[in-house]
Amino acid sequence: MFTGIIEEVGRVAAMEDGEKRRLTVTCAKLLPELKVGDSVSVSGVCLTAVEIKPTTFTADLAQETWIRTSLSRLKAGALVNLELPMRANGRFDGHIVQGHVDGTGTVISFEPTPKGNDYFLVIHIPSELTRYIVAKGSLAIEGISLTVAGIDGTQVRVAIIPHTAEVTNLQSLKPGDPVNLEVDVMAKYVEKMIVPHSATSSITLEKLVKAGF
């Protein structure tokens, strides 16, 4: 499990796209703690380190990962957000992030606010994910734990403080780039518990409103 608090921005050293897809990332801060078999979040995707070298680690990419995530767009030199799993005795920052990508969004814009102190990131998200996203709720974008400032149809707007812009790969993204999305897992569990009972329940939205909810 991760928290969406990025520990380091790595750089793609190589992306092998053959019989076996392998991603090699250059980094420094995380390597002393990383060993073969460990999990590592790469731009929001939970991968397993299969090879460790003095300045790089390598992970294999399953077909499902290749199809579902934005990692297929990566080329040598691309920046990726890195995070190691949360320690059991650690402080819980961010929110619960599993590294299980629900889909990819598309960057619409990433621009400074009118006063220029921070930024607004606007992305287009798949319509099937909109039901899990609410204003002031949590959303992991490229593995970063972020708070939704607003949602309008399939457009999501997120406020980005300067620190987040500086310590992540967000400033390297361009309009049209795909980004990995992971919705709040709590929303998915609530949906699973409610949906099987909705057909037989007499509770409706109208009744809840009349009751004062």
Secondary structure, DSSP 8 states (H G I E B T S, - for coil): -B-S---EEEEEEEEEESSSEEEEEE-SSSGGG--TT-EEEETTEEEEEEEE-SSEEEEE--HHHHHHSGGGG--TT-EEEEE----TTS---S--B-S---EEEEEEEEEE-TTSSSEEEEEE--GGGGGG--TT-EEEETTEEEEEEEEETTEEEEEE-HHHHHHSSGGG--TT-EEEEEE-HHHHHHHHHHHHHHTT----HHHHHHTT-
